[in-house]
Structures are given as structure tokens and as C-alpha cells.
């Protein structure tokens, strides 16, 4: 057997790595890609300073990913082109894919900084089909939930019914998605039970009353507030109880739909679709967040930092990316800061790995588990590969700790 050299990066609770809190930054992208082939470069979607490592998590929600039968069969065996592109873009900057959920053309990807992995627990995903009576799944919602440094957070990517006339159907489908998506364990079993919910996607809300000429004139003259008043989602937030608590930043960018593909020109086809802000990113705080635990409970849960105040979400950026022309939609992104009143700092598991493996007998990993953890027969250890890196993964009750290494090409082991 060929020899190989292995270099490990061990995650420890006292590691000198940037911590998520008290001001964790989350960057969300939503894009209806219109079944298009991915472009060569998507780096601009993540802001000008993606290489600085100032973002803690990247969340990507896509709609209308190519879902032809032969394409879906291939994607079942290998990662789809879009997922590969996002991994190729973010992996060099130290981000790891934490969760992925796809339902036909609706795709959700959750990336995190590598150093945060011990503090992302209870990762679960769900999907709800609503298109064609729920049989096909071309419309609906996919979600990923997890506890982030001890706080339940949920990301929900939706593709709701199209057309001006289907406002009521959009609301019914959204309510159905919220009712059907249930998670196991913990107190946050439903989407709205989480301390923070991010809701985004091609929500398909339109601009009422004004005709296409008035809408285009308002866009050209930068009188966007005139259009906000007749935006269906803005109006529905005042009347629909299911939208209570959902917040959104100002729409200071032109409507992101509908464009002639390959151009920056709004629809010139015979249908002449009226421009609309179909692509949105909203957030919601639970009225009563996770209670601050007692001192003893804090020790059991690994809480060592008391940050004070209440759970807060601050939006710093909300913008479109008008330079992309592969779809009739433009991508939309938002940057948030999250503040929680307390933080989990102690991982459930700590690994001890030899710094160098030169022969197979060196391949020994030791780990210690927190005394408060209740072991289960479902706990497991696994090795898996992500691109050019491999990860040694320990799973305890849906909690992941990973070790990364680079190995020689001649090993033939992975």
C-alpha cells in the first residue's frame, strides 16, 4: 500500500477561531434560475469581501433548477451542477455544506464556517409539495433547521404559485407548508416555533392596480415607493394573520422579474408580464425566544457566555444582482447580523487525532464525550469526502464534529 501523509485540523472548544456571537453574520441568496445552466462565476452573489471570512453562514435558495427526468436521475447519483458550483465557490474560503434539501426544482443549501460545526446541532430538513395538487413538487417549500450556538433557527425556501390572480392560493400554500413541516425533538417542532425564521424564495407576489406603463415609468424615474404601496406581499402583511411578525427591508432595488433572458430588458414578449418583486427575503422573531436557563442548566448545556438583551436580527444589505442574465429573474441577496442573549461554547465531543499518519496503523482517533450527553445506540462515526477534502465525522444525536485533511492521490483509500 502506498504511504501517505495526513494533516489534521482539530476543533476544540478553546480554539482561537472567530466566534459566531454576539454578532453572527448570515448571508442569504435567492434566485429563480429558470432551468438554466450555471454561469462560470457567481462570486459576486456573496458580496465584495467573501474572502475575508466575515460571514458566518451562507444560505442559498434556488428555484426552477433543471428537473428533467434524466437530469434528476444523474443528480441522484452525483451532486447537481448548481450545488457543485456553490461548493466550489465557497469551499476555498473555509465554508462547509451543513445541510442540503432538494424537491424537484427547489433547492436549499446551508454553508457554515468550518470552525462553527461543533455548535450547529439538531440539523434536520423537510420538504412540502404544493404544485399540481402536491404530486409533482414543482411548487412548494424546502427547509433546514438547526440549533445555532444553542438557539433554534429555521431557513425556509419557497416557490409559490405564479400570476396576479393567485394571491389567495399563494397564502393557502404558504400556510400549508408551515402546517406540514414538522421536526423531531426539542421544543421547536414547527417552523414558527424557532427563535428566528428566514423565509425567502420566488414568492411570486405581484404589483396590483397599476398597468405595465405606470410600473415601468416608476422604475425608470426611481419612484419605487409608489410601487411598494400596491405590492401584494406588503398589503397582505396587514391583513393575513399567517404573515404576522414577518419583516422585510425596504425594496430599494428595481423589480427582479420578468426579464428577457440574456438581457437587462423587462419582458417584451407578447405576454408582456408586468415587472414585480417576486424574489424576496423576510425574517421573523419568535415573540418569546428560548428562555435564559438557570446556572445549573447552563452548565449541562455547555452555556458559558451570557450576552444579555433579547434575540435580535439586523439587516445590513438587501439588494438585487442585475448583472446576471441567464434567467428571467435576477438574484436577490441580504446580509443579516444575529444577536442572541446567551451562547453555547462547549462542544459535546472533542477529538484527539495524531498530527501525522504515515502508515495505516497510525490511523487512530480518540474522542471524549461530555458527561451530560446521553449516549445512544444510534451514535456513529463515519468518513466521507467533500471535493478535495475529506472529513472524519462523528454524529451524536444529529450533532456533527468534523476533521479535515489533505491526503496523497496515490493512497487509493478514499
C-alpha positions as CSV (number, residue, x, y, z in Angstrom):
1,X,0.0,0.0,0.0
2,X,1.3,3.5,-0.9
3,X,2.3,5.6,2.0
4,X,0.5,8.9,2.6
5,X,0.7,12.0,4.8
6,X,-2.3,13.3,6.7
7,X,-2.6,16.8,8.2
8,X,-5.4,17.3,10.6
9,X,-7.2,20.4,11.9
10,X,-8.8,19.7,15.2
11,X,-11.8,21.6,16.5
12,X,-11.7,22.4,20.2
13,X,-13.8,24.5,22.5
14,X,-10.9,26.8,23.2
15,X,-9.8,27.1,19.6
16,X,-8.6,30.5,18.6
17,X,-11.1,30.9,15.9
18,X,-13.6,33.7,15.3
19,X,-16.8,33.1,17.2
20,X,-20.3,33.4,15.8
21,X,-21.8,35.5,18.5
22,X,-22.6,38.1,19.7
23,X,-22.8,39.4,16.2
24,X,-23.1,36.4,13.9
25,X,-23.5,37.3,10.2
26,X,-25.8,35.4,7.8
27,X,-25.8,36.0,4.1
28,X,-28.9,34.7,2.1
29,X,-29.3,34.4,-1.6
30,X,-32.5,33.6,-3.5
31,X,-32.6,33.0,-7.3
32,X,-35.1,31.5,-9.7
33,X,-32.6,30.2,-12.3
34,X,-35.2,29.3,-14.9
35,X,-33.7,25.8,-15.6
36,X,-30.5,27.5,-16.9
37,X,-27.0,26.0,-16.9
38,X,-24.9,27.7,-14.1
39,X,-22.7,30.6,-15.1
40,X,-19.0,30.3,-14.7
41,X,-18.7,32.8,-11.8
42,X,-21.1,33.5,-9.0
43,X,-18.7,35.1,-6.5
44,X,-20.4,38.5,-6.7
45,X,-23.5,37.0,-5.1
46,X,-21.7,36.8,-1.8
47,X,-20.5,40.4,-1.6
48,X,-17.2,42.0,-2.2
49,X,-15.4,40.6,0.9
50,X,-16.3,36.9,0.8
51,X,-12.6,36.0,1.2
52,X,-12.3,38.0,4.4
53,X,-14.2,35.4,6.4
54,X,-16.6,37.9,8.0
55,X,-19.7,35.9,7.1
56,X,-20.5,33.0,9.4
57,X,-23.2,31.3,7.3
58,X,-24.2,31.4,3.7
59,X,-27.7,30.3,2.8
60,X,-28.7,29.7,-0.9
61,X,-32.3,29.1,-2.1
62,X,-32.8,28.3,-5.8
63,X,-36.0,27.7,-7.7
64,X,-36.5,26.1,-11.1
65,X,-33.3,24.1,-11.1
66,X,-33.4,21.8,-14.1
67,X,-35.6,18.9,-13.0
68,X,-36.0,16.8,-16.2
69,X,-36.2,13.1,-15.6
70,X,-32.7,12.2,-16.9
71,X,-31.2,15.2,-15.1
72,X,-32.8,14.1,-11.8
73,X,-31.5,10.6,-12.1
74,X,-28.0,11.9,-12.6
75,X,-28.3,14.3,-9.7
76,X,-29.5,11.4,-7.5
77,X,-26.1,9.8,-8.0
78,X,-24.0,12.9,-8.1
79,X,-24.3,16.5,-6.8
80,X,-26.2,18.7,-9.2
81,X,-24.3,21.4,-11.2
82,X,-25.6,24.2,-9.0
83,X,-24.6,22.6,-5.7
84,X,-21.2,21.8,-7.1
85,X,-20.7,25.4,-8.2
86,X,-21.6,26.8,-4.8
87,X,-19.4,24.3,-3.1
88,X,-16.5,25.1,-5.4
89,X,-17.0,28.8,-4.8
90,X,-17.3,28.7,-1.0
91,X,-15.1,25.8,0.0
92,X,-11.8,27.6,-0.7
93,X,-12.8,30.2,1.8
94,X,-13.3,27.7,4.6
95,X,-17.1,27.1,4.3
96,X,-18.6,23.6,4.6
97,X,-22.0,22.4,3.4
98,X,-24.0,21.7,6.5
99,X,-27.4,20.9,5.0
100,X,-28.9,20.4,1.6
101,X,-32.5,19.7,0.6
102,X,-34.0,19.4,-2.9
103,X,-37.5,18.9,-4.1
104,X,-37.7,18.9,-7.9
105,X,-36.5,22.3,-8.9
106,X,-36.5,23.8,-5.4
107,X,-33.0,23.6,-3.8
108,X,-31.7,24.8,-0.4
109,X,-28.1,24.8,0.6
110,X,-26.7,25.8,4.0
111,X,-23.0,26.6,4.4
112,X,-21.1,27.4,7.6
113,X,-17.7,28.3,8.6
114,X,-15.7,25.2,9.4
115,X,-15.0,26.4,13.0
116,X,-18.7,26.6,13.9
117,X,-19.5,23.0,13.1
118,X,-19.4,21.8,16.8
119,X,-22.1,24.4,17.6
120,X,-24.6,23.5,14.9
121,X,-26.8,20.7,16.3
122,X,-30.0,19.0,15.5
123,X,-29.8,19.6,11.8
124,X,-33.0,18.5,10.0
125,X,-34.5,19.1,6.6
126,X,-38.1,19.0,5.3
127,X,-40.0,19.5,2.1
128,X,-43.6,20.1,1.2
129,X,-45.0,19.7,-2.3
130,X,-47.9,22.0,-3.4
131,X,-47.7,22.1,-7.2
132,X,-50.2,20.0,-9.2
133,X,-52.0,19.1,-6.0
134,X,-48.8,18.1,-4.3
135,X,-47.9,15.3,-6.7
136,X,-45.1,16.9,-8.8
137,X,-43.5,19.2,-6.4
138,X,-42.7,22.0,-8.9
139,X,-44.0,24.4,-6.3
140,X,-43.7,24.2,-2.5
141,X,-41.1,24.7,0.2
142,X,-37.9,23.1,1.5
143,X,-36.4,23.9,4.8
144,X,-33.4,23.3,7.1
145,X,-33.5,23.8,10.8
146,X,-30.7,23.6,13.4
147,X,-29.7,25.0,16.8
148,X,-27.1,27.7,16.3
149,X,-25.0,28.1,19.4
150,X,-28.0,26.8,21.4
151,X,-30.8,28.7,19.6
152,X,-33.2,27.1,17.1
153,X,-33.1,28.7,13.7
154,X,-35.0,27.7,10.5
155,X,-34.4,28.6,6.9
156,X,-37.4,28.2,4.5
157,X,-37.0,28.4,0.7
158,X,-40.4,28.6,-1.1
159,X,-41.6,28.7,-4.7
160,X,-45.3,29.8,-4.6
161,X,-47.9,29.8,-7.4
162,X,-47.5,32.4,-10.1
163,X,-49.8,35.0,-11.7
164,X,-51.6,38.1,-10.3
165,X,-54.9,36.3,-9.7
166,X,-53.4,33.6,-7.4
167,X,-52.8,35.7,-4.3
168,X,-55.2,33.6,-2.3
169,X,-53.6,30.4,-3.5
170,X,-50.1,31.7,-2.5
171,X,-51.3,32.4,1.0
172,X,-53.0,28.9,1.3
173,X,-49.9,27.2,0.0
174,X,-47.7,29.1,2.5
175,X,-50.0,28.2,5.3
176,X,-50.0,24.5,4.2
177,X,-46.2,24.5,4.1
178,X,-46.0,25.8,7.7
179,X,-48.5,23.3,8.9
180,X,-47.0,20.2,7.2
181,X,-43.3,20.8,8.1
182,X,-42.7,19.3,11.5
183,X,-39.3,18.5,13.1
184,X,-38.4,15.9,15.7
185,X,-37.1,16.5,19.1
186,X,-36.7,19.7,21.1
187,X,-39.2,22.5,21.6
188,X,-39.1,23.9,18.0
189,X,-41.2,21.3,16.2
190,X,-42.8,23.7,13.8
191,X,-41.3,26.3,11.5
192,X,-42.7,29.2,13.5
193,X,-41.5,27.7,16.8
194,X,-37.9,28.7,16.1
195,X,-36.3,31.7,17.7
196,X,-35.5,33.0,14.2
197,X,-37.1,32.1,10.8
198,X,-35.7,33.2,7.5
199,X,-38.3,32.9,4.7
200,X,-37.2,33.5,1.1
201,X,-37.6,32.4,-2.5
202,X,-39.7,33.1,-5.6
203,X,-42.8,34.1,-3.6
204,X,-44.5,35.3,-6.8
205,X,-46.3,38.3,-5.3
206,X,-47.2,41.0,-7.9
207,X,-47.9,44.7,-8.1
208,X,-51.7,45.4,-8.2
209,X,-53.8,48.1,-9.9
210,X,-51.1,49.9,-11.9
211,X,-50.7,48.9,-15.5
212,X,-47.4,48.0,-17.1
213,X,-46.7,51.5,-18.4
214,X,-47.1,53.1,-14.9
215,X,-44.9,50.4,-13.3
216,X,-42.1,50.9,-15.9
217,X,-42.4,54.6,-15.6
218,X,-42.0,54.4,-11.8
219,X,-39.0,52.2,-12.2
220,X,-37.3,54.4,-14.8
221,X,-37.9,57.5,-12.6
222,X,-36.8,55.7,-9.5
223,X,-40.1,56.2,-7.8
224,X,-40.2,52.8,-6.2
225,X,-42.1,53.7,-3.1
226,X,-45.1,54.3,-5.4
227,X,-45.0,50.6,-6.2
228,X,-44.4,49.4,-2.7
229,X,-47.9,50.5,-1.8
230,X,-49.5,48.1,-4.3
231,X,-47.2,45.2,-3.7
232,X,-49.3,42.2,-2.8
233,X,-47.0,41.0,-0.1
234,X,-46.8,44.4,1.6
235,X,-50.6,44.6,1.6
236,X,-51.1,41.0,2.7
237,X,-48.9,41.6,5.8
238,X,-51.6,44.0,7.0
239,X,-54.4,41.5,6.6
240,X,-53.1,37.9,6.7
241,X,-52.6,36.5,10.2
242,X,-50.1,33.9,8.9
243,X,-47.8,36.7,8.0
244,X,-47.8,38.3,11.4
245,X,-44.3,39.1,12.7
246,X,-42.6,38.7,9.3
247,X,-40.4,41.6,8.5
248,X,-38.6,42.8,5.3
249,X,-36.2,45.5,4.5
250,X,-37.1,48.3,2.0
251,X,-37.2,47.3,-1.6
252,X,-34.7,49.8,-2.8
253,X,-33.9,47.9,-6.0
254,X,-36.0,47.5,-9.2
255,X,-38.4,44.6,-9.5
256,X,-36.4,41.4,-10.3
257,X,-39.0,39.8,-12.7
258,X,-39.6,39.5,-15.6
259,X,-36.7,40.0,-18.0
260,X,-35.9,38.8,-21.5
261,X,-33.3,36.1,-21.0
262,X,-29.8,37.3,-21.8
263,X,-30.7,40.9,-21.4
264,X,-31.4,43.6,-18.8
265,X,-34.8,44.4,-20.5
266,X,-38.1,43.8,-19.0
267,X,-40.4,41.3,-20.8
268,X,-41.0,42.3,-24.5
269,X,-42.8,39.1,-25.4
270,X,-46.5,39.0,-26.5
271,X,-47.5,38.3,-22.8
272,X,-45.7,41.5,-21.6
273,X,-45.6,40.4,-18.0
274,X,-45.7,43.4,-15.6
275,X,-42.4,43.8,-13.6
276,X,-42.7,42.6,-10.0
277,X,-40.7,41.9,-6.8
278,X,-41.3,38.2,-6.9
279,X,-38.0,37.3,-5.3
280,X,-37.9,38.2,-1.6
281,X,-36.1,37.6,1.7
282,X,-38.0,38.0,5.0
283,X,-37.4,37.1,8.7
284,X,-39.4,36.5,11.8
285,X,-38.5,36.5,15.5
286,X,-40.5,34.3,17.9
287,X,-42.3,36.5,20.4
288,X,-40.9,34.6,23.3
289,X,-37.4,33.3,22.4
290,X,-35.6,30.5,24.1
291,X,-35.7,31.2,27.9
292,X,-32.4,32.0,29.6
293,X,-31.5,28.9,31.5
294,X,-30.6,28.6,35.2
295,X,-27.0,28.3,36.1
296,X,-27.1,24.5,36.5
297,X,-29.0,24.1,33.3
298,X,-26.4,26.3,31.6
299,X,-23.6,24.1,32.8
300,X,-25.4,21.0,31.5
301,X,-26.0,22.6,28.1
302,X,-22.5,24.0,27.7
303,X,-23.5,27.6,28.1
304,X,-20.6,29.7,29.1
305,X,-21.3,33.2,27.6
306,X,-24.1,35.5,28.8
307,X,-24.6,38.2,26.3
308,X,-27.6,39.9,27.6
309,X,-30.5,41.6,25.9
310,X,-33.0,39.9,23.6
311,X,-32.8,37.9,20.3
312,X,-32.3,40.5,17.5
313,X,-31.9,40.4,13.8
314,X,-30.5,43.4,11.9
315,X,-30.5,43.6,8.2
316,X,-27.4,45.4,6.7
317,X,-27.9,44.8,3.0
318,X,-30.9,43.9,0.8
319,X,-30.2,44.1,-2.9
320,X,-30.6,42.6,-6.3
321,X,-27.8,41.4,-8.7
322,X,-28.8,42.8,-12.0
323,X,-25.7,41.7,-13.9
324,X,-26.9,38.1,-14.2
325,X,-28.9,37.4,-17.4
326,X,-29.2,33.6,-17.6
327,X,-32.8,33.7,-16.2
328,X,-35.9,35.8,-16.5
329,X,-35.3,36.5,-12.7
330,X,-32.5,38.4,-11.1
331,X,-30.9,37.1,-7.9
332,X,-31.6,38.8,-4.6
333,X,-29.3,38.7,-1.5
334,X,-29.5,40.0,2.0
335,X,-26.9,40.3,4.9
336,X,-28.0,40.0,8.5
337,X,-26.5,40.1,12.0
338,X,-27.9,37.9,14.7
339,X,-27.7,38.6,18.4
340,X,-28.7,36.0,21.0
341,X,-28.9,36.6,24.8
342,X,-26.6,33.5,25.5
343,X,-24.3,31.2,23.7
344,X,-23.3,27.6,23.7
345,X,-19.5,27.3,23.7
346,X,-18.7,23.8,24.9
347,X,-18.9,21.1,22.2
348,X,-20.4,17.7,23.0
349,X,-17.4,15.9,21.6
350,X,-13.7,16.7,21.4
351,X,-11.4,14.7,19.2
352,X,-7.7,13.9,19.6
353,X,-6.1,13.0,16.3
354,X,-2.4,12.2,15.6
355,X,-0.9,15.1,13.7
356,X,0.6,12.8,11.0
357,X,-0.5,9.4,9.7
358,X,2.4,7.8,7.7
359,X,1.0,4.3,7.9
360,X,-2.4,2.7,8.3
361,X,-1.7,1.7,11.9
362,X,-1.4,5.4,12.8
363,X,-5.0,6.0,11.8
364,X,-6.4,6.2,15.3
365,X,-8.7,8.9,16.5
366,X,-9.7,9.3,20.2
367,X,-12.6,11.3,21.4
368,X,-14.2,12.3,24.6
369,X,-17.9,13.0,25.1
370,X,-19.4,15.5,27.5
371,X,-20.5,13.8,30.8
372,X,-24.0,15.3,30.4
373,X,-24.5,13.7,27.0
374,X,-26.9,10.7,27.0
375,X,-25.3,8.1,24.7
376,X,-27.4,6.3,22.1
377,X,-27.1,3.1,20.1
378,X,-27.6,5.4,17.1
379,X,-24.4,7.3,17.6
380,X,-21.9,6.7,14.8
381,X,-18.5,7.6,13.4
382,X,-18.0,8.0,9.6
383,X,-15.6,9.1,7.0
384,X,-16.8,11.0,4.0
385,X,-15.4,13.1,1.2
386,X,-16.2,16.6,0.2
387,X,-14.3,17.8,-3.0
388,X,-10.6,17.6,-2.4
389,X,-11.0,17.5,1.3
390,X,-12.2,14.6,3.4
391,X,-13.9,14.8,6.7
392,X,-13.9,12.5,9.7
393,X,-17.3,12.9,11.1
394,X,-18.8,11.9,14.5
395,X,-22.6,12.2,14.8
396,X,-24.2,12.3,18.2
397,X,-28.0,13.0,18.1
398,X,-27.7,14.9,14.8
399,X,-24.7,16.8,16.1
400,X,-21.7,17.0,13.8
401,X,-18.0,17.4,14.5
402,X,-15.6,17.2,11.5
403,X,-11.9,16.9,11.0
404,X,-10.5,17.9,7.6
405,X,-7.4,16.6,6.0
406,X,-5.5,16.5,2.7
407,X,-4.3,13.1,1.5
408,X,-2.0,11.9,-1.2
409,X,-3.5,10.9,-4.5
410,X,-1.8,7.5,-4.5
411,X,-3.4,6.2,-1.4
412,X,-6.4,4.6,-3.0
413,X,-8.2,4.7,0.3
414,X,-11.0,7.2,-0.4
